[in-house]
Amino acid sequence: MTGRGELIRLMRVEGGGEEDIFLNFVIQPIRDLQGQVTGLFIEGHDVTDLKRAEIALRRRELQLQLALDSAEMGVWEAVLVNGRIVSTTEDARASFLLGRPADQQPSFETFVSRVHPDDRQALSRSVEQAMNPLGEGHLDVEYRVLSGENRPERWIHARARFVDGKDAKRLVGTVRDITAIKDAESQYALLNGELQHRIKNTLAMVSAIASQTLEGEAVLEQRDTFNARLHTLAHAHDLLMGEAQEKGSIREVIETALAPHRTGAAQFDISGPDLPLSPKQTLSLALAIHELATNAAKYGALSLPSGKIVISWDQNANGSEAQAFALRWEEKNGPPVVPPTRSGFGSRLITRVLAADFKGQVTLDYVPVGLVCTLVSRFPVELGA
């Protein structure tokens, strides 16, 4: 009941198979000259669209809140004037993650004071890029929040979008705690470094044992060949583990394997997209390229100053699933090639191990003008086991 004696009531009418209808009634008494109620004036309005919009808004707000709770994200907003942040607001979770005391009003200055000094410059650059009219208007930055009382230092991932409204310009975004992820990355790097150290020590020990065991001029060439293969394997491990990578780069693998054989850059023509390789593919390709280059240095194109080797690869080379990946090694301008009379370790490595790791087939063609090695796989290289 209003002060004027009006009664306002919202009624929901079942739609009978359709959506419900919402009606808003204003009921006002009609009085005579003596003030006695002699009737009622009833005015009704259809407010279905308004109520449906309100219900949809509440539903979206609930969904958003559930998503934020599930991701453990906090929400914040910053108002900008003349490119400078003048005020900030944040929800309870954002305040907790950013380390703001409960009795402290949110402000950009107090927030920055809690950011680790080593991360403040990166944060400032990210904010400037987000506000750049020529940019995409997105902020995506990771930084550390300094520890407070009884609270450890934590890593924060902040994302936001620049909103240019009529009344003000704002940054609206989220924050989440990624400390556990950063700790895991740090632990992984530590373990990876220790593993790399142990592998190098093991390979060095194997090399020393081989040198002591394979003594004498009769096995000198075999010993050098063994050590060269061992060093190639070690370099391939460096590619996988030197920067805590799970995948190798095909270009890096090829370039590293060819490094000992480069007497001149003009001897190699290398082309192809920089595709990722699985760990097994990285090791087998490195050894295969090493074997091909060693053979070329002894008997093929690399044995002559005029010799040249063309290495190329491509993904979806012919646009069909029948050949998702292809790699080709072709020797030119070398001495006449004669097919070998027996199959050695190198050729078995290339035709069996390399083919298996790439789930494909390898062909060695000893054409007179130079050896041609072709690897064809029906699978993209990153799907290799």
N, C-alpha and C positions, 0 to 999 in steps of 0.2 A: 504494500500500500504506500503510495507517495503522499507527500504533504498536502496535495490537492485532493486526496481521497481517491486517486486512481489506483487500479490494480492492474499490474502488467504481468502476464503469464505466458510462458513458452509451452506450447503443446507439440507433442510428437505423434503424428498420425501414421499408422501402419500403411504401407503402400500397396498391400495386396499383391505380392509377387514382384513388385517393383521396389525401388529404394523408398525409405520412409520420407514423409513430408513434414517439415517443421513450420508451424504457424505461431506467430507472435500476436497475442490479443492484448488490447488496452481496454479495460472495463472502467467506465466512469459513471457514477450515479447522476441521475437527473433529479433536481430538487424543485419544489414549488416556492412561492414567495415566502412561505413560513419556514423554509429550510427542510421540509420533510421530503424524503426520497419517494419519488413517484414512478421511477423507472431506471433503466440502465441503458447507457450508450456503449455499444460494443463495436470496436474497430479491429479488424484482423489484417495481418500482413504475412505474406509468404516469405519466410526467411530461410528457405531450404538451401539455396546456393551458399548463403553466408555460413550456415551451420556445417554444411558439408566441407566448406573450405577450412573452417576451424578444426573439424575432426581430422581432415587430411594433414593439416599443419601439426596437430598434436601427435599424429601417428609418425610423421617424418621426424619430429623432434625426439620421439621415443626411440626410433630406429637409429638416429644419429647418436643418441646417448648410449645405447647398447653397443654400437660399434666402437665408440670412444672407450667405454669401459672394457670391452673385450681386448682392445689394443693397448690399454693402459695409457691412453693419451690425455694430455691436458690441452685446453684451448686458450689462446691469448689473442689480444688485439692491440695494435699500436696506431695512434692518430698522428698524422704528419702535417706540419705547416711549414711551407717554404723549404721542403726537403729535410726537415728536422723533426725527430720524434718528440712530441710535446707531452704525450700521456700514454699510459698503457693500462690495460685491464687483463685479468686472467682468472680462470676458474680455480677451484680449490686444489685440484690435482696439479695444475700448472704451477701454482704457488709453491706446492711441496717440492716438485721436481726442480724448480729453479732456486730453491733454498731461501725463499722469502719468509722472514719471521711473521707470525700471525699478527703481531701488533704493528707491522710496518706497512705503510701504504705503497702500492705498486708504482714504480717510476722507472724510466729507462736508465737513469743514472745509477740507481741502486742495483738494478739488474746487471749493468755492465761491471760494476764493482765486484760482483760475485763470479764473473767469468774469468777463467784462468788467463793470466797476462799473455801467455804464448798463443792463445786462441782469439784474442780480441781483434787483431788485425784482420784475420780471416773472416770473422763475424761482420766487421765493418764493411769489408769488400762485398760480402754477400748481400748486405742490406742495400748498398749503393747500386749493385747490379739489379736488384729487384725493383728499385725505384727508377731505373734508367728507362726513359720513354721509348728508346729504341730496342730495349730488351724484351724478354718474354713475360716479365712481371712475376717471376717465381723466386722464392728464397728456399734454399736447400743447403743446410750447413750443420756440421757436427762440432761441438765444443765441450769443454769441461767446465763444470761449475765447482767453485772452490768449496771445500768442506766447511760445514758449520759445526755447532756444538753437537757432539754425539752422532754426527752424520758423516759418512765417508765421502770423499770426492767422487763425483759421478759424471759420466758422459751423457750428453744430451744431443738428440737429433731433432732439429727444428725445421719445419717446412711451413711455407706461407705463400699467400698470393696477394699481389698488390691490387687494391680496389680503389678506383678513382670515382668517388661519389660526388653528388652535387654539393653537399655541405662540407665534406672533408675527404682527404685521401687517407687510406688506411692500409695496414698490413694485417691480414687475418690468417692465423695459422694454428698449428699444433706443435706440441713437444712430447717426446717420449724418452724414456730412460734406456740407453743402449750400453750401459756399463757392462752387463754380462757378456754382450757380444764383443766388446772391446777387450775384455779380460780373456775371452776364449781365443781371440785373434792373437793376443800377446803370448798366450800359452802355446798356441800352435806354432808361432814363429820360433819360440824358444826350443820346442821339441824338434822342429824341422831343422834348426841349426845344429842341434846335437846329433840328429840322424845323419845329416850331411857330413859332419865331421867324422862320424864313425865309418860311413861308407868310404870316404877318402882314405882313412887309415887302413881299412880292409883292402882296398884296391892297391894301395902302396905296399902292403905286406905281400899280397899275391904277386905283385911285380917283382919284389925282392926275392921271393922264393923261386920264381921262374928264372930270374937271372942267375941265382946260385945253382939251380938244378940243371939248366940248359947251358952248360959251360962248353967252351971249345969252339973252334972255327967251323966245325961241321954243322952246328946248329945255330950259328950266328944270325943267319937270315930269318930262320923260324922264330928265334927269340925276339928280334926286332919287330917282326910282324905281330907277334903276340902282344908285345908292349904297346904297339901302335893301336891295336884294337882295344886294349884295356884303357888307354888314354881317351880314345873316342867315346867309350862307354862312360868314363868319368865326366867328360865335358857334357854329354847328354844329360847325366844326372844333375849337373850344375844348372842346366837350363830349367829343369823341373823344380829344383829345390832352392836355387840361389835366392829367389825372391818369393818363396813360399807359394809357387804356382802349382795348380792341379793339372794344368794343361800346358803343352809346349806350343810354340809358334813354328809353323812349318818353315818359314823363311829363316828364322834363327837357327833351327836344326840344320838346315842345308848349309847355311853360311858357316856355322861352327865346324861342321864336318869337313868342309872344303878348305878351311883356314890353313892347315899345314901344306896344302898343295898349291897355294896361290903364288905363282911366280910372276904373274901379271894379271891385272884386272880384265884385260882384253880376252883372256883365255876362257872366261866364263860369261855366258849370257843367261841370266836368271830372271824369270818372270812368272807371276802368278799372284793371286790374292793371298793375303796373310791369314790363313785359316788355322784354327786351333787343332791340336792333336792330343789324343789320349796319352797317358804315360807309356803304355806299351808301344804305341805307334811312334812316339818320340825316340825311344831307344832303338827300335828295329830300323827306322828310317835313317838315323844317324849312322848306325853300323853299315847299312846298305850303301849309303852315299860314300862312306869311307872306303868300302871294298871296291866300288866302281871307280873312285878317284885313284886308288892305289894301283888297280889294274891298268887304268889309263896312263898313269905315270910310267909304268913298266913297259907296256906293250901298245898303248893306244895314243890318243890325241895329245895327251900331256907329255909324251916322250919327245915331241917335236915343238920347236918355238912357234911354228905356224898353226899348231893344233888348236882346236876350239871345241868347247863343250856347251851345248844348249840344254838348259834345264827349264822345263815349263810344267805347270799344273793348273787345273781349273776345277771348279765345282759345277756340277750339272753341265758338263762339257758339251753334250749334244742335245740338251733340253729334255731328256727322257730319264725315266727311272732305271733304264737298263745300264746307264753309265753315269752315276751320280758324282764320281770323282775320278780324275785321270791325271797321272804324272808321267813325264817322258824325259829320259836322259838320252841325248843324241851326241855322238862324237863326230867331228868333222876335221878335215885337213890333216889327218894323222897317217901313219903307215898303213899299208894294206892289212886287213884283219883276217885272221885265220881262226876258224872255230876250234876250241880246245878239244883235246882228245879225251879228257876225263873231267868229271865234275868235282871241283874243290869246295872248301868250306864257304868261300865267298858266294859262289853261285847258288849253293844250297841255302844259305842265309837269305839271299834275295828272292829266290823262287818259292821258298817254303815259308820261312818265318815272316818276311815282309808281307807276302800275300795273305797269310793267315791273320795277321794283326790288322790289315786293312780290309779283310773280308772280300778279297778280290783275286785277280790273277795277274801274274808277272810273266812277261815274255822277254827273252833275250835273243835279239836278232844280230848275228855276227855277219852283217853285210860288209862287202869289201871296202866301202868308203869309211866305215867306222861303226862301232857297236851302238845299237839302239836298245835301250831298256824301257819297257812300257808297263806301268802299273794301272790297271783298270779295276774300279770297285763300283758295285751297285749301290753303295751306301755313302752318305756324306761322311767326311772324315771324323767329325766330332762325335759320331755315333759309334765309332770303333771301340771294341772292348780292350 
